[in-house]
Amino acid sequence: MNISTEISDRKLKQRLLKDKIFTNVMIFLAFLSGVPLFLILYQLAVKGYRQFNISFFFEEAPDTMQAMIANANNEIIPGGIANGIIGTLIIVGLASLIAIPIGIICGTYLAENAEGKFAGLVRFIVDMLQGVPSIVLGVIGYIWIVKPVTNGFSALAGSVALSIMMLPSIVRSTEETLKMIPGTLKEAALSLGVPYHKVILKVILPTGISGILTGVILGISRIAGETAPLMLTALGSTVVNTDITKPTSAVPLLVWEFYNDPNLVNMIWSASLFLLLLILVLNLSAKAIAKKWKVQY
Amino acid sequence: MNSEKIFRYLLVGSGVLMVLIAVGIVATLFVGSIPSFKEFGFGFLYSADWDPSEGRENYGALPFIIGTLLTSILALIITFPFAFSISLFLGEYFKDGVLPSFLRSVVDLLAGIPSVVYGLWGFYTLKPLVAELGLNAQGFGIFTSSVILAIMIIPYASSLGAEVISMVPGSLKEAAYSLGATRYEVVRNVIVPNAGSGIFAGYILALGRAIGETMAVTMLIGNSNEIPTGIFDLGNTMASLIANQFGEAEGLKLTALIEIGLILFVITGIVNYLGKLIMKKLSA
């Protein structure tokens, strides 16, 4: 009797110990996953802040010679990333201009046709588009636009590639948001004799605006840091360019160029820091919008 | 009445446009790879020779297919303990409070870091570390890329898992507790069997992400065109090969690269489809 309680006692202790070890290991591993984030932020901040000055935002990227001289004299590399910032604004802006209306309309279509074979097919295709690797979309942008339309690398080609990339997240967030709006709202408007399209445009879409906006901003933040598709489409440019049919730079492209040029290597940190801050701000504002203007009824 | 009709056409039209985009992508890749397919046939898939030198041009995709699968599967294996811990932490152990919302933000931010920035960090921090540990001479290679990929896919691998774990019915867990089970035993015998397929679906979708990643891998894998002999060897992935060589490519090489793009598209398509299929079975 004594022995058996002793054994079960030991077994219980073992089980409790196992439980404790498991819990602690889990907590440790969960937080260990966050360490790279802080290491990256720290590295960018420490190495990048020195370059953050007025000229960084308003001057074009320096060439290798200028950077070499500055490095030799132990000075801060002159110039900035204005060509990248303006390029990113143009490319991302144009991509949004293409993707946002199409995405919202398609999301509305899917929300309004929850069942139905064709809507199911469209939903499936949007899901599949979400998974297409960005580099493949770069190839598509090259074949569709660079070769036949702009006859050379161009911002337009980059925008087309990125617009396909951001479409799925806009479509899905629009659909999810509109689905949450109670049918009574729509029925009330319809019963007053309001035509269907006005019900959608004036009642349903405004009610869901916060969810749609969140999806749009997340879509933008998803494409703002993309490098690979732009390498095959927009290519990059050393000067500020506002012609969408010409090669154009972008901040992530500049990071890549700086990385490949030993003289300019000191510029990568500030350019990356800028890119990361931009995406952070986009993400945080998406979160804030989602929190503040939750669909209410 | 007229604008009513236009509006309805517009809604359906946007759906048709989605179909056209998808069909267009597939058709474009197919047509673009025809010359390469005519030249190499199915041998393209299992030939290991990538030789762009003029006169004896020969292209095979095998080193890159192997490189892609090796890096992404290794990344998934590395990411598993971390992603699973996060899923459990957020889905079961600590659902509300300051710490979990902090962890949630951290995971969200990890998803927001651009690939090229991960590449930089990998190049300046991880690569020297790998070299220091003596795993390989310069720190480049499959293993280094996989570690970076593993960090990059943590958010994708953990978020679906957290969701399904939090949906495991409380009554099941309570029944196990009432029988004297410890929390670990509940996790092992109730939560994992219940939420397992959802967790698995999350990993499959994360695998799809890893397969298509380009920049971070390009900067770390060493870009060799040979079949890798081990996980510490240099290698190359399909996405990274396209990024490196597309710009200067012409003629046969260009179509070979487009065919690589097609293969990449098909592989990610299959992986994502499997993931969605598991998720669908789950919700049904």
HADDOCK unambig.tbl for C-alpha pairs under 7 A between the chains (distance, minus, plus):
assign (segid A and resid 16 and name CA) (segid B and resid 182 and name CA) 6.84 0.50 0.50
assign (segid A and resid 19 and name CA) (segid B and resid 182 and name CA) 6.46 0.50 0.50
assign (segid A and resid 19 and name CA) (segid B and resid 183 and name CA) 6.38 0.50 0.50
assign (segid A and resid 19 and name CA) (segid B and resid 184 and name CA) 4.90 0.50 0.50
assign (segid A and resid 22 and name CA) (segid B and resid 184 and name CA) 6.71 0.50 0.50
assign (segid A and resid 26 and name CA) (segid B and resid 85 and name CA) 4.89 0.50 0.50
assign (segid A and resid 27 and name CA) (segid B and resid 85 and name CA) 6.89 0.50 0.50
assign (segid A and resid 27 and name CA) (segid B and resid 89 and name CA) 6.85 0.50 0.50
assign (segid A and resid 29 and name CA) (segid B and resid 82 and name CA) 5.39 0.50 0.50
assign (segid A and resid 29 and name CA) (segid B and resid 85 and name CA) 6.15 0.50 0.50
assign (segid A and resid 30 and name CA) (segid B and resid 82 and name CA) 5.72 0.50 0.50
assign (segid A and resid 30 and name CA) (segid B and resid 85 and name CA) 5.13 0.50 0.50
assign (segid A and resid 30 and name CA) (segid B and resid 86 and name CA) 4.71 0.50 0.50
assign (segid A and resid 33 and name CA) (segid B and resid 82 and name CA) 6.22 0.50 0.50
assign (segid A and resid 34 and name CA) (segid B and resid 106 and name CA) 6.02 0.50 0.50
assign (segid A and resid 34 and name CA) (segid B and resid 107 and name CA) 6.98 0.50 0.50
assign (segid A and resid 37 and name CA) (segid B and resid 110 and name CA) 6.17 0.50 0.50
assign (segid A and resid 40 and name CA) (segid B and resid 121 and name CA) 6.37 0.50 0.50
assign (segid A and resid 102 and name CA) (segid B and resid 14 and name CA) 6.24 0.50 0.50
assign (segid A and resid 105 and name CA) (segid B and resid 11 and name CA) 5.89 0.50 0.50
assign (segid A and resid 105 and name CA) (segid B and resid 14 and name CA) 6.36 0.50 0.50
assign (segid A and resid 106 and name CA) (segid B and resid 11 and name CA) 6.25 0.50 0.50
assign (segid A and resid 106 and name CA) (segid B and resid 14 and name CA) 5.05 0.50 0.50
assign (segid A and resid 106 and name CA) (segid B and resid 15 and name CA) 5.78 0.50 0.50
assign (segid A and resid 109 and name CA) (segid B and resid 11 and name CA) 5.13 0.50 0.50
assign (segid A and resid 109 and name CA) (segid B and resid 12 and name CA) 6.66 0.50 0.50
assign (segid A and resid 122 and name CA) (segid B and resid 15 and name CA) 5.83 0.50 0.50
assign (segid A and resid 122 and name CA) (segid B and resid 18 and name CA) 6.61 0.50 0.50
assign (segid A and resid 122 and name CA) (segid B and resid 19 and name CA) 6.51 0.50 0.50
assign (segid A and resid 125 and name CA) (segid B and resid 19 and name CA) 6.73 0.50 0.50
assign (segid A and resid 125 and name CA) (segid B and resid 22 and name CA) 6.86 0.50 0.50
assign (segid A and resid 128 and name CA) (segid B and resid 269 and name CA) 6.65 0.50 0.50
assign (segid A and resid 131 and name CA) (segid B and resid 268 and name CA) 6.89 0.50 0.50
assign (segid A and resid 131 and name CA) (segid B and resid 269 and name CA) 6.99 0.50 0.50
assign (segid A and resid 131 and name CA) (segid B and resid 272 and name CA) 6.56 0.50 0.50
assign (segid A and resid 132 and name CA) (segid B and resid 265 and name CA) 6.41 0.50 0.50
assign (segid A and resid 132 and name CA) (segid B and resid 268 and name CA) 6.88 0.50 0.50
assign (segid A and resid 133 and name CA) (segid B and resid 212 and name CA) 4.56 0.50 0.50
assign (segid A and resid 133 and name CA) (segid B and resid 213 and name CA) 6.94 0.50 0.50
assign (segid A and resid 135 and name CA) (segid B and resid 214 and name CA) 6.90 0.50 0.50
assign (segid A and resid 135 and name CA) (segid B and resid 239 and name CA) 6.28 0.50 0.50
assign (segid A and resid 136 and name CA) (segid B and resid 261 and name CA) 5.76 0.50 0.50
assign (segid A and resid 136 and name CA) (segid B and resid 265 and name CA) 6.95 0.50 0.50
assign (segid A and resid 140 and name CA) (segid B and resid 25 and name CA) 6.64 0.50 0.50
assign (segid A and resid 196 and name CA) (segid B and resid 4 and name CA) 6.76 0.50 0.50
assign (segid A and resid 197 and name CA) (segid B and resid 4 and name CA) 5.82 0.50 0.50
assign (segid A and resid 197 and name CA) (segid B and resid 7 and name CA) 6.13 0.50 0.50
assign (segid A and resid 225 and name CA) (segid B and resid 114 and name CA) 4.88 0.50 0.50
assign (segid A and resid 226 and name CA) (segid B and resid 114 and name CA) 6.62 0.50 0.50
assign (segid A and resid 227 and name CA) (segid B and resid 116 and name CA) 6.87 0.50 0.50
assign (segid A and resid 228 and name CA) (segid B and resid 214 and name CA) 6.47 0.50 0.50
assign (segid A and resid 228 and name CA) (segid B and resid 215 and name CA) 6.26 0.50 0.50
assign (segid A and resid 228 and name CA) (segid B and resid 243 and name CA) 6.34 0.50 0.50
assign (segid A and resid 232 and name CA) (segid B and resid 246 and name CA) 6.93 0.50 0.50
assign (segid A and resid 232 and name CA) (segid B and resid 247 and name CA) 6.29 0.50 0.50
assign (segid A and resid 272 and name CA) (segid B and resid 117 and name CA) 6.32 0.50 0.50
assign (segid A and resid 276 and name CA) (segid B and resid 113 and name CA) 6.43 0.50 0.50
assign (segid A and resid 279 and name CA) (segid B and resid 112 and name CA) 6.72 0.50 0.50
